[in-house]
Each structure stands twice: as C-alpha cells, then as structure tokens.
Amino acid sequence: MALLILMRHGQSMWNAANRFTGWVDVPLTNVGIEEAVAGGRQIAQLPIDEVHVSTLVRAQMTAMLALAQHDGGRIPVIQHPVPEGGLEGLGENERRMAE
C-alpha cells in the first residue's frame, strides 16, 4: 500500500510578521527550523521513496531539516519550480512594465 506524507513548511519570517507570503521567497524563523526538525522526527521511521518540494527557500529548508532526522539513507529530492503567476508568458519588456 502506498503512503503519501504531506508536510507544510515551518514558520517563515513573513508568517511571524503576519504578512501574506504567496510566492515571495523568505526563509524560516528559528521557530520554523524547530518545526521542521520536529516534523522530521515524526516521520523518521516511515518509508520514504522520494520527496517533492518547491524551489522556495522555506520549503527547501523544511525538507532538508526534516530529512536530516530520517534514518532511511539517501532519499531523492525532486524540485518543482515556482509558478510566476501573472508574469508567465510575458516578454522581458512586458514583465518590467508589469512590475
């Protein structure tokens, strides 16, 4: 039977400031680091074949800290790029004007 584990990133700097983060790339706070390590401990004994994670630093940090708690050997991490939202498909000049 397959097992799907979902883990949200730990508290980010903007989460702590009660700011909507969206796709802005902000790091974890010390609390977020502790949350990631604690989450990793909770899944440490579960079998993990691969990890899928966004390229945002808060997600990357959470995944690496959580996996550091796992004793299952090397686990492949597959990164998924962050969507550009309303800027997708625009040329460089159009993108600059939209910003």
C-alpha positions in Angstrom: 0.0 0.0 0.0 1.3 3.5 -0.9 1.7 6.1 1.8 1.6 9.9 1.0 3.1 12.2 3.5 2.3 15.9 3.3 4.3 18.5 5.3 3.9 22.2 5.1 7.0 24.4 5.5 7.9 25.7 9.0 7.1 29.3 10.1 8.7 31.8 7.7 9.8 35.3 8.5 6.7 36.7 7.0 4.4 34.2 8.7 5.9 35.5 12.0 5.1 39.1 10.9 1.5 38.1 9.9 2.2 39.0 6.3 0.8 37.1 3.3 3.7 35.4 1.7 2.4 33.9 -1.5 5.4 33.1 -3.8 7.8 35.6 -2.1 10.9 33.7 -1.2 11.5 34.2 2.6 13.5 31.9 4.9 12.3 30.1 8.1 12.5 31.7 11.5 14.1 29.8 14.4 10.6 28.6 15.3 10.2 27.3 11.7 13.5 25.5 12.0 12.3 23.8 15.2 9.0 22.9 13.5 10.8 21.3 10.5 13.1 19.2 12.8 10.0 18.1 14.9 8.2 17.2 11.7 11.1 15.2 10.6 11.2 13.3 13.9 7.5 12.4 13.4 8.2 10.8 10.0 11.7 9.4 10.8 10.6 5.8 10.9 8.3 6.0 7.9 9.5 4.6 4.5 10.2 7.5 2.1 10.9 6.8 -1.6 11.2 10.4 -2.8 10.5 13.9 -1.7 8.8 16.6 -3.9 9.4 20.2 -2.9 9.2 23.7 -4.4 12.3 25.7 -5.0 11.3 28.3 -2.4 13.9 28.5 0.4 11.4 27.9 3.2 10.3 24.7 1.5 13.8 23.6 0.8 14.9 24.3 4.4 12.0 22.4 5.8 12.6 19.4 3.6 16.3 19.2 4.3 15.9 19.7 8.1 13.1 17.1 8.2 15.1 14.6 6.1 18.1 15.0 8.3 16.0 13.3 11.0 15.3 10.3 8.8 17.4 7.2 9.0 16.4 5.6 5.7 19.6 6.5 3.8 19.7 8.8 0.7 16.3 10.0 -0.5 15.9 11.6 -3.9 14.6 15.2 -3.7 12.7 16.4 -6.8 12.4 20.2 -7.1 9.4 21.9 -8.6 9.8 25.4 -9.9 7.7 28.2 -8.5 5.0 29.5 -10.9 5.4 33.1 -12.0 1.6 33.8 -11.8 0.6 36.8 -13.8 4.1 37.2 -15.4 4.0 33.9 -17.2 4.2 34.2 -20.9 5.2 37.9 -20.9 8.4 39.1 -22.7 11.1 40.8 -20.7 9.9 44.3 -21.5 6.3 43.4 -20.7 7.4 41.9 -17.4 9.3 45.0 -16.4 6.3 47.2 -17.2 4.0 44.9 -15.1 6.2 45.2 -12.1 
